[in-house]
Amino acid sequence: MELNPDYEAFTRYERSGRYLLFTLRKDGRLLGNCAVYLDRSTHTQTLIATEDTLYLLPEARRGRAARRFVAYVEDALRELGVREIHITVKTVNKAGRFLQMLGYRHVENGLMKILEVDNV
């Protein structure tokens, strides 16, 4: 689907303290980002961070930069009282394997279907 961000919604979430954007930079240059939504589980009342985006430029995926960036995000979320982090990964890349190496577990499979709109 075509990218069509709702910047007003991002702003509302951020102002309410429920949206965080972390960035990875080197010499001021943006190399990656991780955005999460914060919410409480209605089942356990646990503070949960749900990943909206996690992206690193290919050059930032080498060495330890990616591992350190994820650790930084985790530490910041832990300081806020987050107990669970939920991340989705596409099946066409290696992000899932990388995150499993960092201790993330495969706990569910997600399915998606795009419904076509009738042209009436």
C-alpha distance (Angstrom), angle and dihedral (degrees) to the residues before:
residue distance angle dihedral
M1 . . .
E2 3.76 . .
L3 3.80 115.7 .
N4 3.81 108.6 -109.6
P5 3.84 109.8 161.7
D6 3.79 120.1 -159.6
Y7 3.79 98.6 -140.6
E8 3.79 92.6 179.1
A9 3.82 89.8 58.6
F10 3.83 90.5 49.1
T11 3.81 88.9 51.7
R12 3.82 92.7 49.0
Y13 3.81 91.4 50.3
E14 3.80 92.0 46.1
R15 3.81 93.9 48.5
S16 3.80 90.1 50.3
G17 3.82 90.2 53.0
R18 3.80 93.0 -113.2
Y19 3.82 100.5 109.0
L20 3.79 125.6 61.6
L21 3.78 128.2 -177.8
F22 3.81 119.3 -162.3
T23 3.79 120.7 -170.6
L24 3.79 134.5 -161.0
R25 3.77 113.1 -146.8
K26 3.76 137.8 172.0
D27 3.79 119.0 -163.1
G28 3.81 87.9 -15.2
R29 3.80 93.5 -54.3
L30 3.80 116.2 126.5
L31 3.82 110.0 -121.2
G32 3.79 100.5 166.4
N33 3.76 148.9 -25.2
C34 3.76 143.9 -146.5
A35 3.80 121.7 -158.2
V36 3.79 122.9 -171.2
Y37 3.79 138.0 -178.9
L38 3.80 118.3 -139.1
D39 3.77 121.6 -144.2
R40 3.78 140.7 147.6
S41 3.77 119.6 -110.7
T42 3.78 109.7 -112.9
H43 3.80 87.2 -147.8
T44 3.82 101.7 49.1
Q45 3.84 105.2 9.1
T46 3.82 86.5 -125.5
L47 3.80 115.7 150.7
I48 3.81 106.6 -114.2
A49 3.80 131.2 -168.5
T50 3.79 113.8 -152.0
E51 3.79 115.7 -163.7
D52 3.78 115.8 -125.1
T53 3.78 95.8 176.8
L54 3.77 137.4 -2.8
Y55 3.78 114.9 178.3
L56 3.78 134.7 156.4
L57 3.77 126.1 -177.9
P58 3.82 110.8 -111.1
E59 3.81 90.9 -107.8
A60 3.83 89.9 57.1
R61 3.81 92.3 53.2
R62 3.80 92.8 70.0
G63 3.77 124.2 86.0
R64 3.79 117.9 2.1
A65 3.81 100.3 -44.7
A66 3.81 95.0 100.8
R67 3.80 93.1 46.4
R68 3.81 91.7 47.9
F69 3.80 92.4 47.1
V70 3.80 92.7 52.4
A71 3.82 89.9 47.0
Y72 3.82 89.5 51.3
V73 3.81 91.4 51.6
E74 3.81 91.2 47.2
D75 3.81 92.3 49.5
A76 3.80 92.3 50.0
L77 3.81 91.7 48.4
R78 3.81 91.4 47.3
E79 3.83 88.8 53.6
L80 3.82 88.3 55.5
G81 3.80 91.5 52.8
V82 3.80 98.5 -102.2
R83 3.81 111.8 157.7
E84 3.82 101.0 177.2
I85 3.79 132.4 39.8
H86 3.79 118.4 -163.2
I87 3.80 116.8 -162.0
T88 3.78 128.8 176.9
V89 3.78 121.3 -155.5
K90 3.77 131.7 -169.2
T91 3.77 116.6 -113.2
V92 3.82 91.5 -131.3
N93 3.80 97.8 68.6
K94 3.80 140.8 52.0
A95 3.81 97.3 -111.1
G96 3.81 92.8 104.9
R97 3.77 92.6 55.8
F98 3.81 91.1 46.9
L99 3.82 92.5 50.9
Q100 3.80 92.0 47.1
M101 3.82 87.9 55.6
L102 3.82 86.0 56.8
G103 3.80 92.7 54.0
Y104 3.80 102.3 -90.9
R105 3.80 114.4 139.4
H106 3.77 130.1 -143.7
V107 3.81 101.5 -119.1
E108 3.79 104.9 158.5
N109 3.77 145.1 8.0
G110 3.76 119.0 -126.2
L111 3.76 124.7 -151.4
M112 3.79 128.1 -162.1
K113 3.75 135.3 -165.8
I114 3.79 126.3 -176.8
L115 3.77 111.0 -144.5
E116 3.75 115.9 -142.5
V117 3.78 117.3 -128.3
D118 3.80 116.4 -128.1
N119 3.81 112.9 -123.4
V120 3.77 99.8 -134.0
